[in-house]
Amino acid sequence: MQHDPSYKLLFSHAEMVEDLLRGFVHEQWVQQLDFSTLERVSGSYVSDDLRDREDDILWRVRWGTEWLYVYLLLEFQSTVDAFMAVRIMTYLGLLYQDLIRTKQLTTAGKLPPVLPLVLYNGRPRWTASTEIAELIEIVPGGLERYRPQLAYLLLDEGCYSEQELAGLHNIVAALFRLENSRTPEDVQRVLETLVEWLKVPEQLSLRHSFTVWLKRVFLPGRLPGVDLPELHDLQEVKTMLEDHVVEWTKQWERQGIEKGIEKGIEKGRQEGRQEGEAAMLLRQLERKFGPLDVATRQRIATADADTLLKWGERLLTANRLAEVFDNP
């Protein structure tokens, strides 16, 4: 998967980090940052048991009038990780160990604050908990007070509408618009904006990074099997799309139809498996408890696969029909 390295390339530019914070972290402390001091920090740490861990990307920036650093720990994701909060806690612990070892503390001798940020571009919406305490079972009687408290900021690109993003003069918003694009025409509109925004010589490196991402990751994902020409600049990408817009629009649409068919087939297979599991459960229940009423049959017919499995397991030890359905 090329998502992580390509995003690391884009967010190795201070302009991207600044626009990420200014445009998508709507908190007062962001207004007090001195973005001219943004500095990339090494993300390699060695824990006490000598296992290496390399963070995705790490920056620091001056806050207020003091050299109080805010570390931005960016964790890029393209799939939902149910235990992301645990990973973030681990990374943060390694970071703090390194800061203690190298004596990079505040003037008050404390550890600097950290913004753990997860940037997600997957298709299904993010469903994992953003707070680690929610992943830990509660034991009443006092033990619950020792649960760790740590949250991370989630930016789910697919949750932003085109209307929200198009109104922002923000490079990261343009990236999100490309990720959310539905047609080659959508991509063209965003590219026109990026070509204009990144035309000054100082933006040449970032412009090149966008070109690399578009050529190696974005376009191959949208146009699989298409032999793309050599591309060295955003303007070349824009021109190429203009020359092939009609042809590629048809392929883009065809790809969408094929994906829809595949999803339909998979859904049909899943429904077929559930019907088979429901029929098997019905037969087993009737053999053990006799004929079932209409309401029970309907309940089984509309249950999902996990529920059917749970009822099947309860059937093994149940002495009454109610024990199959009503056990906690």
N, C-alpha and C positions, 0 to 999 in steps of 0.2 A: 504494500500500500504506500503510495507516494504522498499522501496527505501530510504527514508529519514533517518530513524533510522539506517539502515545498513551503509549508507555512513557516518553518524555522527560517528559511531564506527570506521570506517577505518580512517577518518580524525581527530580522536582524538589523532593520533600518529604524532609526530613532523616530522618523516621521510617522511610521506605522504605529509605534507604541504610543506616541503623543496623541494621534487621532483616535486610537482605541480608547484611551482614558478620557479625552475631552468629549468624544461623541457617545460613549456607551457606559461610562461609570458616572452616574448622576449623583455624586456626593460632594459635599462642600469642600472637603479636604483637597480635592483635585484642583480647585481654583487657586490653591496656595502653593502648587508645585512650580519649581523653576525648571521648565522643560529644556532650557539650554544646558542643564547639567546632566541630562540623561546619559547613562553610561552602562554599557554591556558588562556583565559580570560573569566570570567563569562559573559554569554549572556543574562541575565535576566534584564529587565529594566521596570520601571513603568513610564508611561507618566503622564502628569499633571492631566488627568482625571481619573487616577488610573486604567487604563486598562493594564493588564499584556501583555507583549510580550516577547517571548523567541526566540532569534536568533538561526539559525541552528548551527553555530559554529563560534568562534571568537578567533583569535590569535593576538599576537603582537611580534615584533622582533626589535632588535636594528639596526639602520641604520647609517652607517658612524662612525664617532668618537664620536658623541654625543648620549645621550639617547633620541633620537628622535624616537618615536614609529610609526611603520606602522601597522595599524590595517587591518587585512584580514577578511572581512565579507563575508563568504561563504554561498550562498543560493542554496541549492540543489533542482533540478527540474527534474521531469520525464514527465511533460506535459507542453505544451507551454502556458505561461501566457502573454496575450497581454499587460497587464499593470504592468509587472514586474518592470519597471523603477519607478513606483509610490511606489511599495512596498519597493524597495531599498531606495528610498528617505526617507520614513517613518522610516525604520530601522536605517538609518544613523543619522537622527534627534534625535532619542531616544538615540543612542550611544553618540552623542555629548552632549546631555543634561546630561547624566550620567558622562561624563568626566569633564564637567564644575562643576557639583555638588561636585565631589570628587577631584577637583583641579588637574587633571592629564593633565596638559598642557605642552607645550614645554618650553625650557628655555627662549624663547622670549615671553612667555605668550599667545601663539596661540594654536589652536587645531591641533592635529596631522593629517597627511594625512591618507586617507583610500583607500584601494583597494576593492571595491565591486565586488565580483566575483560570477557568476552564473555558476554552473556546471550542464550540461544537458545531460541526457542519454536516452531520448525518441526516438522513432522510426522516426516520421516525423522530418525533419530538423527544427531548430528554426527559426521562422518568425517574432517574436515580435521585436519591436524597442528597441535598447540598449541605447537610449538617450531620456530622459523625454521630452525635448523640442519638439520632433517630435510628441508627443501625445497631444499637446496643440494647439488649433486653433489659427491661427495668426489673430490679429486685426490690420490693418494698421493704421498709424497715431501716432505711438509712444508707444502704449501699448505693442507691441511685445518685447520691450527691457526688460520687467519685467518677461518674461518667465524664470522659473528656468532652470539652466544648470547642468545636472548631467548624467553621463554615467556610465555603469557598464561593466565589462569585461565578455564576454560570452565564455565559453569553451563547444562547442558542440561535444561530444565524437564521434558521428557518422560521423563527417566530416573528421576525421583522417583516412588515409589509413593504411593497415597492413604494408606496406613497410615503411612508416614514423615511425610508432610506434615500429616495430621490431628492428630498428636500434638504439633505445635509451636504455641505461642502467638506467632505471627509473621505479620505482615501480608503479607510477600512469599510465605510459604508459602501463604497464602490465594489470592494471585494465581496461583501455580503450580497450585493445585487447580482454580481456575476454568478455566485454560487446558487442563488435562487432563480436564475433566469430560466425561462421556459422555451424560448425560441432564439434562433440566430439574430433576429432583429433586436431582441432584448440585449444580447451581448454587444451588438454594434453600438447601441445607444450608450452603454456604459463605457465602451472603448473610446468613443468620441470624447467623453468627459475626461477619461484618464489621460489621453493624448494631450489634451489642453492643459490639465493640471500639472503634468509631469514634463513639460516642454523645456523648462529651464535647465541649463547644464548641470546645476547642482543636484538635480533629480535623476541624472543619467543612470546611476547605479540601481535605484529603486525601479526605474523604468525597465531596466534589463531584467530585474528579478521578476517583475510581472510577466514579461515576455517568456521567460523560462517556465514559470508556473503555467501559463496559458498553453504553451506548446507541449510540455511534458506531462501535465496532469489534467488540466481542465478540458482542453479540446479532445484528447484521446478518450476521455471518459464520456464525452457527449457524442463523439463521432468515431466509435470503434471500427477499426478496419480501414479507415481513410488514411491514405498516404499523404501526410502533411509535408509541404515544402519546407526548405530551410527558412527559419524566421529569426531575425536578429533584433527586431524593434517592434514596439507596440503599433506603430503606423503600418508596418508590414502585415501584422495580424489583422488589423482593421481592413486593409485593402484586400487581403485574401478572403475575408468573410464577404466583403462586398461583391467580389468576383464570383463567389460560389453560393451566394445566399439562397437562390432558388433551389439549386440542387441539394444543398445541405439541409434546407428546411424540410424537404420531403424525407430525407434520411432521418432527420431528428424526429419527425412525426412517426415514421415507420418504426424507429427504435422504441418510441413511447408505446405504440400499439403492441409491439412484440412483448414488452415488459408487462403490459396489461394482460395479455393473453397468458403469459407465464404465471402471473399472480392468480389469474382465474383458475388455471389448471391446478395450481398448488392448493388453492382454497377448496376446489372440488375434491381433491384427494383427502384433505383434512376432514371435510364434511363426511366423506365416505367412510373414513376410519372411525369417526365419532358415531355414525349410524351403526356400524358393525359392533362397536363396543356397547352401545345402548341395547342392541338386539341381544347380545350375549348376556348382559346383565339382566334383562327381562326374563330370559329363559332360566337363568340360575335362580332368580327370586321366585319364579312360579314353581320350580321344582322343589324348593325348600319350604315356601309358605303358601303355595296354592295360587289360584287366579288373582290377579291384581285389578283394582278398580281403575276407572278412567283417569282420575286425577293423578294417581301414581304413575300410570303409563305416560301421561303428558309431561309429568315432572322429569321423568327419565329421558324422554324424547328431546327436551329442550335444554338439558344439562350440557355443560362443556366437558372437554376431555378430562381435565383434572378432577372435576367433581365426580365423573363416572368412575375414575380410578379409585378415588377415596371411598365411594360407596361399595365398590367391588371388594376392597380390602376389609371393610366393616362386615360385609356379608359372611366372611369366613368365621367370625366369632359371634355373630348376632344370633340371639334366641328368639327375637321378635322382629317383625318387619320395621317397627318404629325405630329400633336400634340402628338400622342401616342408615336412616335419613336424619335422625334427630340427635345423634351423639355430638358432643362438643368437638 
